[in-house]
Amino acid sequence: MDVLWLLVCYGLLTALVLVSFFCGQWPIFQGTFIQRIYFFVTFGAYDYIRRFIHFACGSRGSNAMLSVEYYCCDRPNPILQLIYFLIIGATYYFIANSSFSYFPGYYLSGVHRYTSFLAVGVGILLFLLTSFSDPGTVCSANVSQYISAYPYDNIIFSEKKCSTCKIPKPARSKHCSICNRCVARFDHHCGWMNTCIGERNTGYFMAFILWHFLICIYGVVALALILAGRLKELKVIYILTAYYGIENSFRSLAPHVVLWLLSSYNTQILIMMFLAIVSLLLAGFFMYHAKLCLTNTTTNESFKWQDHLHWQRKVNEAKSSAEALKASLGGLNQERKTQESKWIAFFRRSRLEDLEVVKNNIYDRGFLNNIGEVLYPLSTRRSFGLNKSKSG
């Protein structure tokens, strides 16, 4: 029972922290303990640590902490890359150490010792390809190529010059302050990869997320089949019914089977819970980015559109309010009309409700073209066409 309560507390605490971290800003959690946990995890804990270090070590300790913060958050560094290798290495080690002895089993053959190693190897390869491939660095030598590939929409992107790189800034690009370079079709800077996600490595990035989601699902299913095989091989159901007199029904057997699994295979169950939680996070992250790819939008552009639509809506509301006020003032100079029913006035649709702000994304060229642009970037096609025409 102690192991059962430990697993329950582990699952609840993990779920609480994850929900608070990812959903703490939602309006539904405003004023609740979820919001308070979110602020503590994102701001409060660091602030308390900073105050303690300043109290214990003075200004020298505070300056040292600021230097560490600058290196970890504002400069390229391999810390999260090392943590990735630590997580995937430790997880594979614990799975191999606790479960490989059951291969071959009742449901799984011994080939899974090698397929699991191959799956992890492919995941690491995708990680390296995403981390060390060029994200689409814009420089003076290729800036004209990117400008021709991505026209300005004059809505969220207009013709301007990068104040840091001193070169024209192509549409959809952004200067990354961490990497100190302009990146074409910039999506975001990924600390796990220690690089930007841009035009030339978005495909690798999407493949990395999807593959690691599949690895987690594979691990959960394989471990579940191992445990199911142990139930069959050790004839646990038969022993419980024949020797302990437990009724042969799911409701009667389930608590005893769960207790037996928790007491005998708690390591496998903990790993299964960890992989299941990670798979849910990866699934949500992949679906979010897949939606962006299908509409040919980047994370950076989604924030720009959000700001633009909010500003445009405010402008339209101001114009509509001004027109309504002008109409009201003009009505005072006319002859008095028949008094309108209060019920009609109450249910009349407000002019502000008729306002509609449309997102005009000129880069959305349709489902197939958008997917093709992720797999085979526009600038690559343009440069290939130019080289072909020159050689011809």
C-alpha positions in Angstrom: 0.0 0.0 0.0 2.9 2.4 0.7 4.1 2.0 -3.0 0.5 2.6 -4.2 0.2 5.9 -2.2 3.7 6.9 -3.4 2.6 6.4 -7.1 -0.7 8.3 -6.5 1.1 11.2 -4.9 3.8 11.2 -7.7 1.1 11.3 -10.4 -1.0 14.0 -8.7 2.0 16.2 -8.0 3.4 15.8 -11.5 -0.1 16.6 -13.0 -0.5 19.6 -10.7 2.8 21.1 -11.6 2.3 20.5 -15.4 -1.2 21.9 -15.4 -0.1 25.0 -13.3 2.9 25.6 -15.6 1.1 25.3 -18.9 -2.4 26.5 -18.0 -1.8 28.8 -15.0 -2.4 31.9 -17.1 -5.8 30.8 -18.4 -8.7 33.0 -17.3 -10.5 30.1 -15.7 -7.7 29.7 -13.2 -7.5 33.4 -12.3 -7.4 33.9 -8.6 -7.0 30.2 -7.9 -4.2 28.2 -6.3 -3.3 27.0 -9.9 -2.4 30.6 -10.8 -0.5 31.0 -7.6 1.6 27.8 -8.3 2.2 29.1 -11.8 3.6 32.4 -10.5 5.7 30.6 -7.9 7.2 28.2 -10.5 7.9 30.8 -13.1 8.8 33.9 -11.0 8.5 33.4 -7.2 11.0 30.5 -6.7 13.7 32.4 -8.6 13.0 35.6 -6.7 13.3 33.8 -3.3 16.5 32.2 -4.4 17.9 35.6 -5.6 17.0 37.3 -2.3 18.5 34.5 -0.2 21.8 34.6 -2.2 21.9 38.4 -1.8 21.2 38.1 2.0 23.8 35.3 2.4 26.6 36.5 0.0 25.9 40.2 -0.6 26.3 41.9 -3.9 29.0 39.6 -5.1 26.7 36.6 -4.9 23.9 38.6 -6.7 26.3 39.5 -9.5 27.4 35.9 -9.8 23.8 34.7 -10.1 23.1 37.4 -12.7 26.1 36.2 -14.7 24.8 32.6 -14.5 21.3 33.7 -15.5 22.8 35.6 -18.5 24.8 32.6 -19.6 21.8 30.2 -19.2 19.0 32.3 -20.7 20.6 34.9 -23.0 23.6 33.2 -24.6 23.9 29.9 -26.6 24.8 27.1 -24.2 24.6 23.3 -24.2 23.0 22.9 -20.8 19.6 21.7 -22.0 21.2 19.5 -24.6 23.2 17.7 -21.9 20.0 17.4 -19.9 18.3 15.8 -22.9 21.1 13.2 -23.2 20.9 12.6 -19.5 17.1 12.1 -19.6 17.0 9.8 -22.6 20.1 7.9 -21.4 18.8 7.4 -17.9 15.4 6.3 -19.1 16.8 3.8 -21.5 19.2 2.4 -18.8 16.3 1.9 -16.3 14.1 0.2 -18.9 17.0 -2.0 -20.0 18.0 -2.8 -16.4 14.5 -3.6 -15.2 12.8 -5.1 -18.2 15.2 -6.6 -20.8 15.5 -9.7 -18.8 11.9 -10.5 -19.6 12.7 -10.7 -23.4 11.6 -12.9 -25.0 8.3 -13.0 -23.1 4.7 -14.2 -23.4 3.8 -11.3 -25.8 7.1 -9.8 -26.9 10.0 -11.4 -28.7 13.7 -10.7 -28.0 13.9 -8.5 -31.1 12.6 -5.6 -29.0 16.0 -5.3 -27.3 17.4 -4.2 -30.7 14.4 -2.2 -32.0 14.3 -0.2 -28.8 18.0 0.7 -29.2 17.4 1.6 -32.8 14.4 3.8 -31.9 16.5 5.7 -29.4 19.3 6.0 -31.9 17.0 7.5 -34.6 15.7 10.0 -31.9 19.2 11.1 -31.1 20.1 11.4 -34.8 17.0 13.7 -35.3 18.1 15.7 -32.3 21.6 16.2 -33.7 20.2 17.1 -37.2 17.9 19.7 -35.7 20.6 21.1 -33.4 23.5 21.4 -35.8 21.9 22.0 -39.2 21.6 25.6 -40.4 18.2 27.0 -39.5 18.4 29.5 -42.4 20.9 32.1 -41.4 20.4 35.3 -43.4 23.6 37.1 -44.5 24.7 39.6 -47.1 25.5 36.8 -49.5 22.0 35.2 -49.5 19.7 38.1 -48.4 18.4 38.8 -52.0 17.5 35.1 -52.3 15.3 35.2 -49.2 13.8 38.5 -50.2 12.7 37.0 -53.5 11.4 33.9 -51.8 9.3 35.7 -49.2 7.4 38.9 -50.3 6.4 41.5 -47.8 2.7 41.5 -46.9 2.9 45.1 -45.5 0.7 44.0 -42.6 3.0 42.2 -40.1 6.1 42.4 -42.4 7.3 45.5 -44.2 10.6 46.4 -45.8 13.2 47.4 -43.3 16.8 46.9 -42.3 18.2 44.8 -39.4 19.8 47.3 -37.1 22.2 44.6 -35.8 23.2 42.8 -39.0 23.1 46.0 -41.1 21.4 44.1 -44.0 17.8 44.2 -45.5 15.4 42.2 -43.3 13.5 39.6 -45.4 9.8 39.0 -44.7 9.2 36.3 -42.1 12.7 36.6 -40.7 13.8 37.7 -37.2 17.0 38.6 -35.5 17.6 36.2 -32.7 19.2 38.1 -29.8 20.6 34.8 -28.3 22.2 33.5 -31.5 23.0 37.0 -32.7 21.9 36.3 -36.3 18.9 36.8 -38.6 17.0 33.6 -39.3 14.7 33.1 -42.3 11.1 32.1 -41.6 12.0 32.3 -37.9 9.8 30.2 -35.6 11.4 30.3 -32.2 14.7 29.8 -30.4 14.7 26.3 -28.9 16.9 26.0 -25.7 16.8 22.2 -25.9 18.4 22.3 -29.4 20.6 25.3 -28.5 19.7 26.9 -31.9 16.9 28.6 -33.7 14.1 26.8 -35.5 13.8 28.4 -38.9 13.3 27.7 -42.6 15.8 24.9 -43.0 15.4 22.8 -39.8 11.7 23.0 -39.1 11.2 19.6 -40.9 13.8 18.0 -38.6 12.2 19.7 -35.6 8.8 18.3 -36.4 10.2 14.8 -37.1 12.1 15.0 -33.7 8.9 15.8 -31.8 6.8 13.2 -33.6 9.4 10.5 -33.3 9.9 11.0 -29.5 6.1 10.9 -29.1 6.1 7.5 -30.9 9.1 6.3 -28.7 7.1 7.2 -25.6 4.0 5.3 -26.8 6.2 2.4 -27.8 7.8 2.3 -24.4 4.4 2.4 -22.6 2.9 -0.3 -24.8 6.0 -2.6 -24.5 6.1 -2.3 -20.7 2.4 -2.9 -20.5 2.8 -6.1 -22.5 5.7 -7.2 -20.4 3.5 -6.9 -17.3 0.6 -8.6 -19.0 3.0 -11.4 -20.0 4.2 -11.8 -16.4 0.6 -12.2 -15.3 0.2 -15.0 -17.8 3.5 -16.7 -17.1 3.1 -16.7 -13.4 -0.6 -17.6 -13.5 -1.5 -14.9 -11.1 -5.2 -14.9 -12.0 -5.4 -18.7 -11.5 -3.6 -18.5 -8.2 -5.9 -15.7 -6.9 -9.1 -17.6 -7.9 -8.1 -21.2 -7.1 -6.0 -20.7 -3.9 -7.4 -17.5 -2.4 -11.0 -18.0 -3.4 -11.4 -14.6 -5.1 -14.3 -14.3 -7.5 -13.3 -14.5 -11.2 -14.5 -11.1 -12.2 -12.8 -7.9 -13.2 -14.1 -5.9 -10.2 -12.9 -8.5 -7.7 -9.5 -9.3 -9.3 -8.4 -5.8 -10.3 -7.4 -4.5 -6.8 -5.4 -7.6 -6.1 -3.7 -7.6 -9.5 -2.8 -3.9 -9.2 -1.4 -4.4 -5.7 0.7 -7.3 -6.9 2.0 -5.3 -9.9 2.9 -2.3 -7.7 4.7 -4.5 -5.2 6.6 -6.5 -7.8 7.1 -4.2 -10.8 7.0 -0.6 -9.3 10.0 0.5 -11.4 8.2 -0.4 -14.7 5.0 1.3 -13.6 6.9 4.5 -12.6 8.6 4.6 -16.0 5.3 4.0 -17.8 3.7 7.0 -15.9 6.7 9.1 -16.8 6.5 8.1 -20.5 2.8 8.6 -20.6 3.0 12.2 -19.2 5.9 13.1 -21.6 3.9 11.6 -24.6 0.9 13.8 -23.7 3.1 16.9 -23.6 4.8 16.0 -26.9 1.4 15.3 -28.5 0.1 18.7 -27.6 3.3 20.4 -28.7 3.3 18.5 -32.1 -0.4 19.3 -32.7 0.2 23.0 -32.1 3.2 23.2 -34.5 1.4 21.0 -37.0 -1.5 23.4 -37.1 1.0 26.3 -37.7 2.7 24.3 -40.5 -0.6 23.5 -42.2 -1.5 27.2 -42.3 2.1 28.2 -43.2 2.5 30.3 -40.0 5.3 30.3 -37.5 5.2 30.8 -33.8 6.7 34.3 -34.2 4.1 35.2 -36.8 1.2 33.9 -34.6 2.2 36.4 -31.9 2.5 39.1 -34.5 -0.9 38.3 -35.9 -2.4 38.3 -32.4 -1.0 41.7 -31.7 -2.1 43.1 -35.1 -5.7 41.7 -34.9 -6.0 43.1 -31.4 -4.9 46.5 -32.5 -7.1 46.4 -35.6 -10.1 45.4 -33.5 -9.5 48.4 -31.2 -9.2 50.8 -34.1 -12.4 49.5 -35.7 -14.2 49.7 -32.3 -13.0 53.3 -32.0 -14.2 54.2 -35.5 -17.6 52.5 -34.9 -18.0 54.3 -31.6 -17.2 57.6 -33.2 -19.8 57.0 -36.0 -22.4 56.0 -33.4 -21.7 59.2 -31.4 -21.9 61.3 -34.5 -25.2 59.7 -35.5 -26.6 60.3 -32.0 -25.6 64.0 -32.0 -27.1 64.4 -35.5 -30.4 62.9 -34.3 -30.7 65.7 -31.7 -31.0 68.3 -34.4 -33.8 66.5 -36.3 -37.4 66.4 -35.4 -38.3 64.2 -32.5 -39.2 60.7 -33.7 -41.7 58.4 -32.3 -40.3 56.9 -29.1 -38.9 53.4 -29.8 -40.0 50.5 -27.7 -37.6 49.8 -24.8 -37.7 46.1 -25.7 -36.6 46.8 -29.3 -33.8 49.1 -28.0 -32.7 46.4 -25.6 -32.5 43.6 -28.2 -31.0 45.8 -31.0 -27.6 44.5 -32.1 -24.7 46.7 -31.2 -22.6 48.1 -34.0 -19.6 46.8 -32.2 -20.9 43.3 -32.5 -20.9 43.6 -36.3 -17.2 44.3 -36.5 -15.1 41.6 -38.1 -11.4 41.5 -38.4 -10.0 39.2 -41.0 -6.6 37.6 -40.9 -5.1 37.9 -44.5 -2.2 35.5 -44.5 -0.7 35.7 -48.0 1.8 33.0 -47.1 -0.9 30.3 -46.8 -0.8 28.7 -50.2 -2.9 25.6 -49.4 -2.4 22.4 -47.5 0.0 20.6 -49.9 2.1 23.7 -50.7 2.5 24.5 -47.0 3.6 21.0 -46.2 6.0 21.1 -49.2 7.5 24.4 -47.9 8.3 22.7 -44.6 10.0 19.7 -46.2 11.6 21.6 -49.1 12.1 25.4 -48.3 11.2 28.0 -50.9 14.7 29.6 -50.8 16.3 26.2 -51.6 14.0 25.8 -54.6 14.7 29.4 -55.8 18.5 28.9 -55.5 18.3 25.6 -57.3 16.3 27.2 -60.1 18.8 30.1 -60.4 21.8 27.8 -60.5 20.0 25.6 -63.1 19.2 28.6 -65.3 22.8 29.9 -65.0 24.3 26.6 -66.0 21.8 26.3 -68.9 
